[in-house]
Amino acid sequence: MPQLTYRKALNEAFAEEIERDENVVLIGEEIAEYNGAYKVTEGLHARFGDRRVMDTPISEAGFCGLGIGASMLGIRPVIELMFWSFSYVAFDQLFNNAATVRYMSGGLLNVPIVVRGPANGGTNVGATHSHTPENFAAYTPGLKVVCPATAYDAKGLMKTAIRDNDPVFVMENTLLYGQKWEVPEEEYLIPLGKADVKREGSDVSLIAHGRCAITCLEAAEKLKEEHDIDAEVLDLRSIRPLDQDAILETVRKTNRAVLVEENKPFCGTAAQIAALIQEHAFDHLDAPVKRVSALDAPQIYSKPLEDEMIPNVRRIIKAVQEIT
Amino acid sequence: MTKKTSQAASKRAKTKTAGGAKKSTASSLSRDEKIKLYRDMVRIRRFEERSLHAYQQGKIGGFLHLYIGQEAIAVATASLMKENDHIITAYRDHGQALSVGMTMNECMAELYGKFTGCSKGKGGSMHFFAPEKRYWGGHGIVGGQTPLGAGIAFALKYKKVEGCCLCLLGDGAVNQGAYHESLNLAALWNLPVIYVIENNRYSMGTSQKRSSAGAPLARRAEGYDMEWEVIDGSSVYEIRDKLAPFMDRAREEQIPAVVEIQTYRYRGHSVADANHEKYRSKKEIENYKKNHDPIMLFQRTLQKEGILKEAAIEEIDREAKKEAADSAKFADESPLPPEEEIFTDVYWEVDHKTGRNHGRLFFND
């Protein structure tokens, strides 16, 4: 099976969906002639032209809202945010209009958009460019939130997101764009709301999404080698819809859970998952549910400190050791 | 994308020539069409008055932004819409709803929060929609609909449909960033959208002078190299005459524009606005009612044209009052949305049971 970068896997997903559906349009800053700030859309403008791959001005509220309006008439915009941090200037469009217009119209409308881009820290760029708003989005009924961890997942989930008839927010990761995974040549789709056991284990469940799932895999190897602890890694893949069954299944299997996320701890994604576990699998727990979140302060610029701020192998192992 | 090269200074002249070059649209209206415009204005006013009564009775909750005084804009804009034209507005949306053909029953029932309402009681006063009539709401956040209007125009252009989008906004919305971003995109991408500012002089309780730098408000379009015009909103004919050429050019040449229609609301910003006679004088309100009322002025025009007789005026009014009263009765007697409706119309994929999504989408227990 060929190895593809996360970036290239997404690129293939876009190309295939543009070819499949006349209404799929990519819009965003620097995605066309510049080939993408992170080169995720590289070559697509040359291949598909102005009509299907459009550069926008730096105007997130404007082009996100434009995409939402166009989608009400059946266009399927795939909107790139150079960083999800920039969604904050488009908040009203994304969190009021995209999320609620179907409900407020009593089901007369739907908004088949994808809004996508990187949402991560760890890149030494300071607080304004390091936000991870998957919890904001997942908090909002009407929205769906997807956080792929591998190239394989990124392609399969993106293709599903583009075909989904509701607004889907896909949160990628700049630190994953250049990494390679096996991706089949034949077409495949991954449904939203289906978590993936990325490593089987019996002693503790590491539950994560996005790049944290990859960090958990590294931690699991080390736990096995150095501490003889066999960790299972469950990658949620999407936050809403959420594969609650898979979460409960792994907890019932290992009886211990460490939730790993790049969200900050207060009202972050893991807080919700911890609530679900205690509510539905309380009797299966042999220890308190632990969380490894980003440290609760604005993202720090200084790189060595930022590396401590977001979940890393050391912090995950420490949390596991506290409950095993 | 094509950039317009003409100088901003010539934009106005070109607009004026274009606006005045065509014959009055009144001459193309049949007698019945004129009476319909009049009747629809009266229907809006009587609907609004009846809804105010229901609010005072405690039958309607929430916010109620009445359109009384601005009726000419709704009927004139709707009357200019051709089969591929679309319209979207803000939260003072009842007038547009009735003008595009939504029934009083579904509108009043929505105000009552009933299942028979146009949004099944899920949207309320500010959120009326009728996509089959190409009416895209009904939006509650000031200026929030302005990028959507550009998007509707984008979709028309993308699909190569010869149509345009009228995107209405209030004078308060011109200071929102989203509006300016929309103007830039509309001009940059040559989108067939016309931003129609309904300038009723007050953004809630703040007068134009206290909220907006520079006048007229439509002139800001020059910064985006867009055409613009100011229109007297008390005259149905004038709105039609001056707006129609902009719509033609939007449809045929994908040229966006901004028009500012000067109007006045007799009631407060919403019914909850207790200060509406404090931030403006009673005298000012009376002046508009006596001298600029769009219904009264159009009535006189049609009387002069010999189209409308006293008996017909009375009959139209009587019928509108009855229609409004009947709609209140309909709303009152209609059922509430069943409780399970709380969880429908959130996700299309759930409503259509596609099975495409696994896992949980709702987290109630």
Interface residues (C-beta under 8 A of the other chain):
Chain A: V25 R51 T56 P57 S59 A61 G62 F63 C64 G65 L66 G67 I68 G69 A70 S71 M72 L73 G74 I75 D92 Q93 N96 N97 V101 R102 Y103 M104 S105 G106 G107 L108 L109 N110 P112 P141 G142 K144 T160 R163 D164 N165 D166 P191 L192 G193 K194 A195 S238 R240 P241 L242 D243 Q244 D245 Q272 L276
Chain B: H86 I88 G117 C118 S119 K120 G121 K122 G123 G124 H127 F129 A130 P131 W136 G137 G138 H139 G140 I141 G144 T146 P147 L148 G149 A150 G151 I152 F154 A155 L156 Y158 K159 G177 A178 E181 S182 N184 L185 L188 T344 D345 V346 Y347 W348 E349 D351 H352 T354 R356 N357 H358 G359 R360 L361 F362 F363
